[in-house]
Structures are given as C-alpha cells and as structure tokens.
Amino acid sequence: MSSDHKHCPVIILDFGSQFTQLIARAVRGLGVYCEIEPYSVSLAKLKARQPKALILSGGPSSVSDKTAPKIFKSVLEMNVPVLGICYGMQLLSHLHRGKIVSGTSREYGFAEIEILKAEGLFHGMKAGSKAAVWMSHGDSVGEVPPGAELLARSSSCPVSALRLGNLYAVQFHPEVSHTTIGQQLLSNFLFRIAGLKADWKMESFFETKSREILELVGDAEVIGGVSGGVDSTLLAAFLGKILGKRFHPVLVDNGLLRKNEAKEVKEFLNDIGVPLKVVDASALFLKRLAKVSDPEKKRKIIGKTFIEVFDKECKRLKKAKFLAQGTLYPDVIESVSVKGPSHTIKTHHNVGGLPKKMKLGLIEPFRELFKDEVRALGREMGVPDPLLQRHPFPGPGLAVRILGDITKDRLKLLREADSIFTQELRSSGLYNEIWQAFVVLLPVKAVGVMGDARTYESVVSLRAVTSRDGMTADWYHFEKPVLAKISGRIINEVSGINRVVYDVSSKPPATIEWE
C-alpha cells in the first residue's frame, strides 16, 4: 500500500522467495505495518519511505552468480537495523567479506539449531538450548564476516545466525510456522532491536483506506465486481459503507458459480443495505469457453468477458468511472512478479487477465491484504461470522475446477458433488477447521458397477486443506468414516459420478486449486 503510507516502518526487500509474503504477514501479525519492495528499489525511494528497519528475503539465486540480485552497500548504511533471511543472510555476509559455500545438496525441511547467545534476536531463550527451524537453501555461510559474531549453529549448517553491528542474519526461515521460535525472533527484531511499536490495526486500515477512496473517487460512481466469494462480498459491504448510493455492486452470473451462490450473496448484501444487481451472462461465458481446456486460456477468457459485461453496465451509469475488485496480496504475488523476482505460478483472472485498454479506473482496496486480514476487517465492520468463514472461491469459479472442457452437464455434476461435500463438512463440524474444501471434476471416466449393471462415468477428486493465509497449505487428515460418508453420498446421489478420490498434496509443491 505504498500509495496509502508514505512512511513505512518496515520495508521487506524481495529477492524472489516464495516465502516473502509470509514475512510480511508475520510482521503485520505482530502489529507492525510493512510493505514489500523489489530488491532493485532505488535508494532515493527507499529513503523517502523512512523505514525504521529492513528485512532481506530469501531467494533462489546464488550470490556467487554474476546475475544474482544484489543491493548496494549504501542501502545498508541507512543506519537502521537489517535482518537477512536465507539468501538475505548470504548476501549480507558476501558484502562484508564472509565466505559463502555451495552445499552438495539442497537442505529443505526441519533442522535443529543450537542457540549460542541468548540476546538480541534470541532474547528470552537459553544459551545452549535447541530449537526446531525450517531450512530451505543450497548455499550457506561457511565463515562469518570479519568482526561478526556467531549466534546459532546446527550440525548441517555451522553458521545458522550471526550479527554484525546492526545487521542480523539467519539461514532458516522464521516466517514459516514450522520454525518454533520464529514469532519470538521476529518480535525481538521489531521491538527490542528496531524499537518499533505494535500500532497497526484493521481500524486504522479502514480509516486510511476510506479517506483514500473518497479522495480518489470524488463525486463519481463506482461499480463493484462481486464474484460470490468472501473477498468480493466483503468488498461490496466495505465500499457500500463508504460510498453509500454511489456504489453499485454487480454480480455477473457467469454460469460458473456454486449451487445457489448468487441467491445467497444477494440476500446478504440486501440485508445490510447494499442492493446487488445480478446479471445473467452465463450463456456468453459458456459459449466462449466451449472446447477450451487450457487453464490459462480459461482465465484470460473469463477476465476479458467479465470486463466486457461491466463495460455494458457502465453505459447505464454515466457517472461510473471506477471498477472495484477484491484482489488480495497473494493473488498479486502469484500472478506476476510486480514487486520482485518471484516466479509466476498462475494468472489470476482479476490481476493478469485485464485488458490493457480497460475503460474504467481500477480500485482494489484489499490488494495489499492477506485473507485473514480481510476477515479481521469484516469483523470490525460487524459482518456475521458464518459469511466470514466461508471458504475461498476463485474468481474464475468452477471453470478451474473442471479439468478439460466446460459444459452445462459437467457443471451440474460438479455443483451437486461440491454441495454435498460442503453439507457434510458443516454437519460434521469440520467446516471451520478447514481453510478450503472443494470438488474437482477430472477429465477421465472409470468403470463401475451399480445395480448389477456396468457403468462408465466421471471421476471427482475431493480437495481439503489447512492453511493460515493460502500461501502454504497441508491436506486435511479426515477420519475414514467421514470420507466414506461423503464418497457414498456423491456416488449415490449424483448421477454420472461413480468414483471419488482424495487429493493428499500439500502446497508447495502443489497449488491449492488444480488449475
């Protein structure tokens, strides 16, 4: 939110780690506002933000490579504390004449470090004690830079943490939940070393963002894109509260929504005084998606068509100058390397699929927020918990949960199976334990036997994961009776499906959605 905050307490310089956004989430979770900038950000811009601390992320490069991302020493001479993580540690050491060594194999997973000095980063811990941490690196620091002190070590990584003046560095990842001392370490850096205060809350976000939107919009009107998911629904509630009658939420029924979704969202928004218009464009979307199986093409088509429909809506609202979307920070990070050299995972329809010549100005109030932060904002606004706890739903909807061609018949199969899955999770009391759960329709058929007759019908996969913010996730470990009931109901009640499988992949290496 660089436009919202000229001054920023903590700047995270991104060197390409897929964990960079987790650092930001961990820092914000401690009540300190932070932003991510590319490692190549100019010194002038960095100084203008007046950060009180810098964090250097990890990354896939080797500091010994000629093309490896680097920063100038002048960045480190801003007289603010710096924390280097993984690649950031290697870079700090390299810049101060430490020795970097290449590992014979990449270390990825749990490790146990020994804390040598219970001060600074490790304040409140005991010298000589052990801690479980998460490693993910190839290179490491073989010898600390001249004048640096060793703070922690492990059998596989002799230099696990070090300090050189106000520069601190760790080879492991304190931002991931697997590192048991991660939160305490970051807290020590932010509050004891950098002297920051935990003063960033959703209340301040609401006030700041409200002023920004009112200033940007002026007397114009705004159309809000509502997809049916939590984010866009909360966006409508958020902007409705700020703009009143000048905000016009529109739900485009693209034929790719979950069962009864449009009806449920319309009822909620109407109840809180935000009238929702539903536009049935399902025929147009399905026509354009006919025989399109490539997931990236699906997303591009959906994004383009989505904007076209909104352009038509604008013709009836002469003062409409802006389109509001519920884009979140993980969407931005995964779609395109806008703030650093992170690898593109997939295009999100509301980030990478927008036509270059869009006729509306774009408002994305949640663009720098994580999912749980948006939910926290919803609680501040008094949105009921059942809505806040709804599982995430992708902008392209069921299109990315049908592998292969999209047809009305295949959509019907998926809707019914998905509805049963959700019903069973709610009735068993598991729904709120799971971050996201859904059904995927596979592009294969399998042989089965029903009523003594041979069948050759569709196969679906159940997907359920636990997560904090969607950036990493683990598959949910169901009890067998629960899975058996879900499978039995789907096969018996949804004509056209005769086999149910369960996806036991974590993120990474898989993504949560299949496409």
C-alpha positions as CSV (number, residue, x, y, z in Angstrom):
1,M,0.0,0.0,0.0
2,S,2.7,2.5,-1.0
3,S,0.0,4.9,-2.0
4,D,-1.6,4.8,1.5
5,H,1.6,5.1,3.6
6,K,4.3,7.5,2.6
7,H,6.3,6.4,5.6
8,C,6.6,2.7,6.3
9,P,8.0,1.2,9.5
10,V,9.4,-1.9,7.8
11,I,10.4,-2.5,4.2
12,I,11.0,-6.0,3.0
13,L,13.3,-6.3,0.0
14,D,12.2,-9.2,-2.2
15,F,14.9,-11.4,-3.7
16,G,12.5,-13.9,-5.2
17,S,11.5,-16.1,-2.3
18,Q,8.0,-17.7,-2.4
19,F,8.0,-17.0,1.3
20,T,8.4,-13.2,1.0
21,Q,4.7,-12.6,1.5
22,L,4.8,-14.8,4.6
23,I,7.4,-12.5,6.1
24,A,5.0,-9.6,5.5
25,R,2.1,-11.5,7.1
26,A,4.2,-12.4,10.1
27,V,5.3,-8.8,10.6
28,R,1.8,-7.5,10.3
29,G,0.5,-10.2,12.6
30,L,2.8,-8.7,15.3
31,G,1.1,-5.3,14.7
32,V,3.7,-3.6,12.6
33,Y,2.9,-2.3,9.2
34,C,5.2,-3.3,6.4
35,E,5.5,-3.3,2.6
36,I,7.4,-5.4,0.1
37,E,9.6,-3.7,-2.5
38,P,11.8,-5.3,-5.2
39,Y,15.5,-5.6,-4.2
40,S,16.3,-3.2,-7.0
41,V,14.3,-0.3,-5.5
42,S,16.2,3.0,-5.7
43,L,18.0,4.3,-2.6
44,A,16.1,7.6,-3.0
45,K,12.7,5.9,-2.9
46,L,13.8,3.7,0.0
47,K,14.9,6.8,2.0
48,A,11.7,8.6,1.2
49,R,9.7,5.9,2.9
50,Q,11.8,6.4,6.1
51,P,11.8,2.8,7.2
52,K,12.9,2.0,10.8
53,A,14.0,-1.5,9.8
54,L,14.8,-3.5,6.6
55,I,14.3,-7.2,6.0
56,L,16.0,-9.0,3.2
57,S,14.1,-12.0,1.9
58,G,15.3,-15.4,0.7
59,G,15.6,-16.2,-2.9
60,P,16.5,-18.9,-5.4
61,S,19.8,-17.4,-6.6
62,S,23.4,-18.0,-5.6
63,V,25.3,-14.8,-4.5
64,S,28.3,-16.1,-6.4
65,D,26.5,-15.9,-9.7
66,K,27.2,-12.8,-11.8
67,T,23.5,-12.3,-12.5
68,A,22.4,-12.8,-8.9
69,P,20.3,-10.0,-7.4
70,K,22.4,-7.6,-5.3
71,I,21.9,-4.4,-3.3
72,F,24.4,-1.6,-2.9
73,K,26.2,-1.2,0.4
74,S,24.7,2.3,0.7
75,V,21.3,0.6,1.4
76,L,22.9,-1.0,4.4
77,E,24.3,2.4,5.5
78,M,20.9,3.9,6.2
79,N,21.6,3.4,9.9
80,V,18.5,1.1,10.5
81,P,18.6,-2.5,11.7
82,V,18.6,-5.1,9.0
83,L,17.5,-8.7,9.2
84,G,18.7,-11.0,6.4
85,I,16.8,-14.3,5.9
86,C,18.4,-17.2,3.9
87,Y,19.6,-15.6,0.7
88,G,19.5,-12.3,2.6
89,M,21.9,-13.7,5.1
90,Q,24.3,-14.9,2.4
91,L,24.1,-11.5,0.7
92,L,24.9,-9.6,3.9
93,S,27.8,-12.0,4.5
94,H,29.1,-11.7,1.0
95,L,29.0,-7.9,1.1
96,H,31.1,-7.9,4.3
97,R,33.7,-10.4,3.1
98,G,32.2,-13.5,4.7
99,K,32.8,-16.9,3.0
100,I,29.9,-18.5,1.1
101,V,30.0,-22.2,0.4
102,S,27.8,-24.2,-2.0
103,G,26.1,-27.3,-0.5
104,T,26.5,-30.6,-2.1
105,S,22.7,-30.9,-1.9
106,R,19.9,-28.5,-1.1
107,E,18.7,-28.6,2.5
108,Y,14.9,-28.4,2.6
109,G,12.9,-29.1,5.8
110,F,13.3,-29.3,9.5
111,A,16.6,-28.8,11.3
112,E,17.7,-28.3,14.9
113,I,19.8,-25.3,15.8
114,E,21.8,-24.6,19.0
115,I,21.4,-21.1,20.3
116,L,24.8,-19.8,21.3
117,K,23.9,-16.3,22.6
118,A,20.6,-15.6,24.3
119,E,20.5,-11.9,23.4
120,G,19.3,-9.7,20.5
121,L,17.4,-11.9,18.1
122,F,17.4,-14.8,20.7
123,H,16.4,-12.7,23.7
124,G,14.3,-14.7,26.2
125,M,15.8,-18.0,25.1
126,K,18.5,-20.0,26.8
127,A,22.1,-20.2,25.6
128,G,22.8,-23.9,24.7
129,S,19.2,-24.7,24.1
130,K,17.9,-26.3,20.9
131,A,15.1,-25.1,18.6
132,A,13.4,-26.6,15.6
133,V,13.6,-24.4,12.5
134,W,12.8,-24.7,8.8
135,M,15.6,-24.6,6.3
136,S,15.4,-24.1,2.5
137,H,18.8,-23.3,0.9
138,G,21.6,-24.6,-1.2
139,D,24.4,-22.2,-0.4
140,S,25.3,-21.2,3.2
141,V,27.8,-19.1,5.1
142,G,31.0,-21.0,5.7
143,E,32.8,-18.3,7.6
144,V,31.3,-15.3,9.3
145,P,32.4,-11.9,8.0
146,P,35.3,-10.2,9.9
147,G,34.0,-8.7,13.1
148,A,30.7,-10.6,13.1
149,E,29.6,-12.9,15.9
150,L,28.0,-16.3,15.6
151,L,24.6,-16.5,17.3
152,A,23.4,-20.0,16.4
153,R,24.6,-23.2,14.6
154,S,23.5,-26.6,13.6
155,S,25.2,-29.9,12.6
156,S,24.3,-29.3,8.9
157,C,24.7,-25.5,9.0
158,P,27.6,-24.3,11.2
159,V,26.6,-20.7,10.7
160,S,22.8,-20.6,11.3
161,A,22.6,-17.0,12.7
162,L,25.0,-14.1,13.0
163,R,25.3,-10.4,13.9
164,L,27.5,-7.6,12.5
165,G,26.7,-4.3,14.2
166,N,23.1,-3.6,13.5
167,L,23.0,-6.3,10.7
168,Y,21.4,-9.5,11.8
169,A,21.0,-12.7,9.7
170,V,19.5,-16.2,9.9
171,Q,19.9,-19.1,7.5
172,F,16.5,-20.5,8.4
173,H,13.0,-19.1,7.8
174,P,11.4,-17.5,10.9
175,E,8.4,-16.5,8.9
176,V,7.0,-20.1,8.5
177,S,5.0,-21.8,11.2
178,H,7.4,-24.8,11.2
179,T,10.1,-22.6,12.9
180,T,9.0,-22.8,16.6
181,I,10.9,-19.7,17.7
182,G,10.1,-17.7,14.5
183,Q,7.5,-15.4,16.0
184,Q,9.7,-14.6,19.1
185,L,12.7,-14.0,16.9
186,L,10.8,-11.5,14.7
187,S,9.3,-9.9,17.7
188,N,12.7,-9.4,19.2
189,F,13.9,-7.8,15.9
190,L,11.0,-5.5,15.6
191,F,10.5,-4.3,19.1
192,R,13.8,-4.8,21.0
193,I,16.2,-4.1,18.2
194,A,14.3,-1.7,15.9
195,G,12.3,-0.1,18.7
196,L,9.0,-0.3,16.8
197,K,5.5,-0.2,18.3
198,A,2.6,-2.6,17.6
199,D,0.3,0.1,16.3
200,W,-1.1,-1.2,13.0
201,K,-4.7,-2.5,13.2
202,M,-7.6,-3.0,10.9
203,E,-9.3,0.1,12.4
204,S,-6.5,2.3,11.1
205,F,-6.7,0.5,7.7
206,F,-10.4,1.2,7.4
207,E,-9.9,4.9,8.3
208,T,-6.9,5.4,5.9
209,K,-8.5,3.5,3.0
210,S,-11.8,5.2,3.4
211,R,-10.1,8.6,3.1
212,E,-8.1,7.5,0.1
213,I,-11.1,6.1,-1.8
214,L,-13.2,9.2,-1.1
215,E,-10.4,11.4,-2.3
216,L,-9.8,9.3,-5.4
217,V,-13.5,8.9,-6.4
218,G,-14.7,12.4,-5.8
219,D,-18.3,12.7,-6.9
220,A,-18.0,9.8,-9.4
221,E,-19.8,6.4,-9.0
222,V,-18.2,3.0,-8.6
223,I,-19.2,-0.4,-9.9
224,G,-18.1,-3.3,-7.7
225,G,-17.4,-6.7,-9.2
226,V,-18.9,-9.4,-6.9
227,S,-17.8,-13.0,-7.7
228,G,-19.6,-14.8,-4.9
229,G,-16.5,-15.4,-2.8
230,V,-15.8,-13.9,0.6
231,D,-13.4,-11.3,-0.6
232,S,-15.6,-9.6,-3.2
233,T,-18.6,-9.9,-1.0
234,L,-16.8,-8.1,1.8
235,L,-15.5,-5.6,-0.7
236,A,-19.1,-4.8,-1.5
237,A,-20.0,-4.4,2.1
238,F,-16.9,-2.2,2.7
239,L,-17.5,0.1,-0.3
240,G,-21.2,0.3,0.4
241,K,-20.4,1.6,3.9
242,I,-18.0,4.2,2.5
243,L,-19.8,5.4,-0.7
244,G,-23.5,4.6,0.0
245,K,-25.7,5.0,-3.1
246,R,-22.7,5.9,-5.3
247,F,-21.5,2.3,-5.1
248,H,-23.2,-0.2,-7.4
249,P,-22.2,-3.9,-6.8
250,V,-22.9,-6.2,-9.7
251,L,-22.7,-10.0,-9.6
252,V,-22.1,-11.4,-13.0
253,D,-23.6,-14.9,-13.1
254,N,-21.1,-16.4,-15.5
255,G,-22.6,-19.9,-15.1
256,L,-19.6,-20.9,-13.1
257,L,-20.8,-20.3,-9.6
258,R,-21.5,-22.8,-6.8
259,K,-25.0,-24.0,-6.1
260,N,-27.4,-21.2,-5.0
261,E,-24.4,-18.8,-4.7
262,A,-25.9,-15.8,-6.5
263,K,-29.1,-16.0,-4.4
264,E,-27.3,-16.3,-1.1
265,V,-24.9,-13.4,-1.8
266,K,-27.8,-11.2,-3.0
267,E,-29.8,-11.8,0.2
268,F,-26.8,-11.0,2.5
269,L,-26.0,-7.7,0.8
270,N,-29.6,-6.6,0.5
271,D,-30.0,-7.3,4.3
272,I,-27.2,-4.9,5.1
273,G,-28.5,-2.2,2.8
274,V,-26.2,-2.8,-0.2
275,P,-28.5,-3.6,-3.2
276,L,-26.9,-6.1,-5.5
277,K,-27.7,-6.4,-9.2
278,V,-27.3,-9.9,-10.7
279,V,-26.5,-10.0,-14.5
280,D,-27.1,-13.4,-16.1
281,A,-24.3,-13.7,-18.6
282,S,-23.9,-17.4,-18.3
283,A,-24.7,-18.1,-22.0
284,L,-22.0,-15.7,-23.2
285,F,-19.3,-17.2,-20.9
286,L,-20.1,-20.8,-21.7
287,K,-20.1,-20.0,-25.4
288,R,-16.6,-18.5,-25.3
289,L,-15.3,-21.3,-23.0
290,A,-16.6,-24.1,-25.3
291,K,-13.9,-26.6,-26.1
292,V,-11.3,-24.6,-24.2
293,S,-9.3,-26.9,-21.9
294,D,-6.1,-24.9,-21.2
295,P,-6.4,-23.3,-17.7
296,E,-4.6,-20.1,-18.6
297,K,-6.8,-19.6,-21.7
298,K,-9.8,-20.1,-19.4
299,R,-8.7,-17.5,-17.0
300,K,-7.9,-15.0,-19.8
301,I,-11.3,-15.5,-21.5
302,I,-13.2,-15.2,-18.2
303,G,-11.3,-12.0,-17.3
304,K,-11.9,-10.4,-20.7
305,T,-15.6,-11.3,-20.8
306,F,-16.0,-10.1,-17.2
307,I,-14.8,-6.7,-18.1
308,E,-16.9,-6.5,-21.3
309,V,-20.0,-7.2,-19.3
310,F,-19.1,-4.4,-16.9
311,D,-18.5,-2.0,-19.7
312,K,-22.1,-2.6,-20.8
313,E,-23.2,-1.9,-17.2
314,C,-21.3,1.4,-17.3
315,K,-23.5,2.6,-20.1
316,R,-26.4,2.9,-17.8
317,L,-24.4,4.6,-15.1
318,K,-23.0,7.7,-16.7
319,K,-21.1,8.8,-13.6
320,A,-19.4,5.4,-13.2
321,K,-15.7,5.9,-13.5
322,F,-14.2,3.1,-11.5
323,L,-14.4,-0.7,-11.2
324,A,-13.7,-2.2,-7.7
325,Q,-12.3,-5.7,-7.3
326,G,-11.5,-7.8,-4.3
327,T,-7.9,-8.6,-5.4
328,L,-5.7,-9.8,-2.5
329,Y,-2.0,-9.7,-1.9
330,P,-1.4,-13.5,-2.6
331,D,-3.2,-13.0,-6.0
332,V,-0.8,-10.3,-6.9
333,I,2.3,-12.2,-5.8
334,E,1.3,-15.4,-7.5
335,S,0.2,-13.8,-10.7
336,V,3.2,-11.6,-11.7
337,S,6.4,-10.5,-10.2
338,V,5.3,-6.9,-9.6
339,K,7.5,-6.4,-6.6
340,G,10.4,-8.7,-7.0
341,P,11.8,-11.6,-8.9
342,S,9.3,-14.2,-7.6
343,H,8.4,-16.9,-10.1
344,T,5.0,-16.7,-11.7
345,I,2.7,-19.6,-10.6
346,K,-0.5,-18.8,-12.4
347,T,-2.5,-15.9,-13.7
348,H,-5.4,-14.7,-11.5
349,H,-8.4,-13.5,-13.6
350,N,-8.7,-10.2,-11.7
351,V,-4.9,-9.4,-11.9
352,G,-3.4,-10.8,-15.0
353,G,-6.4,-11.1,-17.3
354,L,-7.4,-7.4,-17.5
355,P,-7.4,-5.9,-21.0
356,K,-4.8,-3.1,-21.4
357,K,-7.4,-0.7,-22.7
358,M,-9.9,-1.0,-19.8
359,K,-12.4,1.8,-19.8
360,L,-12.7,2.1,-16.1
361,G,-10.2,3.2,-13.4
362,L,-9.4,0.3,-11.1
363,I,-9.9,0.3,-7.3
364,E,-8.5,-2.6,-5.3
365,P,-8.8,-1.7,-1.6
366,F,-7.7,-5.2,-0.5
367,R,-4.7,-5.5,-2.9
368,E,-2.1,-5.5,-0.1
369,L,-4.1,-7.6,2.4
370,F,-4.0,-11.3,3.2
371,K,-7.1,-13.4,3.5
372,D,-7.2,-13.4,7.3
373,E,-6.7,-9.6,7.4
374,V,-9.7,-9.2,5.2
375,R,-11.7,-11.3,7.6
376,A,-10.5,-9.3,10.5
377,L,-11.7,-6.2,8.7
378,G,-15.0,-7.8,8.2
379,R,-15.3,-8.4,11.9
380,E,-14.5,-4.8,12.6
381,M,-17.4,-3.9,10.2
382,G,-19.8,-6.3,12.1
383,V,-20.1,-8.9,9.2
384,P,-21.6,-12.1,10.7
385,D,-19.1,-15.0,11.2
386,P,-20.8,-17.6,9.0
387,L,-20.1,-15.4,6.0
388,L,-16.6,-14.5,7.1
389,Q,-15.7,-18.2,7.5
390,R,-16.9,-19.2,4.0
391,H,-14.1,-21.0,2.2
392,P,-12.2,-19.0,-0.5
393,F,-13.6,-19.3,-4.0
394,P,-11.5,-18.4,-7.1
395,G,-12.6,-15.6,-9.4
396,P,-12.8,-18.0,-12.4
397,G,-15.2,-20.1,-10.3
398,L,-15.9,-23.7,-11.3
399,A,-14.0,-23.2,-14.6
400,V,-10.7,-24.0,-12.9
401,R,-12.3,-27.0,-11.0
402,I,-13.4,-28.7,-14.2
403,L,-10.3,-30.1,-15.8
404,G,-10.8,-30.2,-19.6
405,D,-13.9,-29.0,-21.5
406,I,-16.6,-27.0,-19.7
407,T,-20.2,-27.9,-20.5
408,K,-23.6,-27.4,-18.7
409,D,-23.8,-31.1,-17.9
410,R,-20.3,-31.2,-16.4
411,L,-21.0,-28.0,-14.4
412,K,-24.2,-29.6,-13.0
413,L,-22.2,-32.7,-11.9
414,L,-19.6,-30.6,-10.1
415,R,-22.2,-28.3,-8.4
416,E,-24.1,-31.2,-6.9
417,A,-21.0,-33.0,-5.7
418,D,-19.5,-29.9,-4.3
419,S,-22.7,-29.0,-2.5
420,I,-22.8,-32.5,-0.8
421,F,-19.1,-32.1,0.2
422,T,-19.9,-28.7,1.9
423,Q,-23.1,-30.1,3.6
424,E,-21.2,-33.0,5.1
425,L,-18.3,-30.7,6.4
426,R,-20.8,-28.4,8.1
427,S,-22.9,-31.3,9.6
428,S,-19.8,-33.0,11.0
429,G,-18.5,-29.7,12.5
430,L,-15.3,-29.7,10.3
431,Y,-16.0,-26.8,8.0
432,N,-14.3,-24.1,10.1
433,E,-11.3,-26.4,10.8
434,I,-10.5,-26.4,7.0
435,W,-9.2,-23.4,5.1
436,Q,-10.6,-24.5,1.8
437,A,-12.5,-27.5,0.5
438,F,-14.0,-28.3,-2.9
439,V,-14.5,-30.9,-5.5
440,V,-12.6,-31.2,-8.8
441,L,-14.1,-32.9,-11.8
442,L,-11.5,-34.9,-13.7
443,P,-11.3,-35.3,-17.5
444,V,-11.4,-39.1,-17.2
445,K,-14.1,-41.8,-16.7
446,A,-13.9,-45.0,-14.8
447,V,-15.7,-48.4,-14.9
448,G,-18.0,-49.1,-12.0
449,V,-20.9,-51.4,-11.1
450,M,-24.3,-50.0,-9.9
451,G,-27.3,-52.2,-9.5
452,D,-25.6,-55.2,-11.1
453,A,-25.0,-53.0,-14.2
454,R,-21.7,-51.8,-15.6
455,T,-21.2,-48.0,-15.6
456,Y,-18.6,-45.9,-17.2
457,E,-18.8,-42.5,-15.6
458,S,-17.0,-39.4,-14.3
459,V,-14.4,-39.3,-11.5
460,V,-14.1,-36.5,-9.0
461,S,-11.4,-35.6,-6.5
462,L,-12.1,-34.1,-3.1
463,R,-9.6,-31.3,-2.0
464,A,-9.4,-30.0,1.6
465,V,-6.5,-28.1,3.0
466,T,-5.5,-26.3,6.2
467,S,-3.7,-23.0,5.9
468,R,-3.1,-19.7,7.6
469,D,-3.1,-17.4,4.6
470,G,-3.2,-19.7,1.4
471,M,0.5,-19.3,0.7
472,T,1.3,-22.7,2.1
473,A,-1.1,-25.4,2.9
474,D,-1.3,-29.0,4.1
475,W,-4.0,-31.6,3.1
476,Y,-6.6,-32.2,5.8
477,H,-6.4,-35.6,7.5
478,F,-10.0,-36.8,7.5
479,E,-11.2,-39.7,9.7
480,K,-12.2,-42.6,7.4
481,P,-15.9,-42.7,8.3
482,V,-16.2,-39.0,7.2
483,L,-14.6,-39.6,3.8
484,A,-16.7,-42.8,3.4
485,K,-20.0,-40.9,4.0
486,I,-19.0,-38.1,1.6
487,S,-18.0,-40.5,-1.1
488,G,-21.1,-42.6,-0.6
489,R,-23.4,-39.7,-0.9
490,I,-21.8,-38.3,-4.0
491,I,-21.8,-41.6,-5.8
492,N,-25.3,-42.5,-4.8
493,E,-26.9,-39.1,-5.2
494,V,-25.2,-37.6,-8.3
495,S,-26.0,-39.5,-11.4
496,G,-22.9,-39.5,-13.6
497,I,-20.2,-40.0,-11.0
498,N,-19.1,-43.4,-9.9
499,R,-15.7,-42.8,-8.3
500,V,-14.4,-40.4,-5.7
501,V,-10.7,-39.9,-4.8
502,Y,-8.9,-37.7,-2.3
503,D,-6.1,-35.3,-3.0
504,V,-3.2,-35.6,-0.5
505,S,-0.9,-33.0,-1.9
506,S,0.5,-30.1,0.1
507,K,1.4,-26.6,-1.1
508,P,4.2,-26.4,-2.1
509,P,4.9,-28.3,-4.2
510,A,1.3,-28.4,-5.4
511,T,-1.1,-25.4,-5.5
512,I,-4.4,-25.5,-3.7
513,E,-6.5,-25.2,-6.9
514,W,-5.8,-27.8,-9.6
515,E,-5.7,-25.1,-12.3
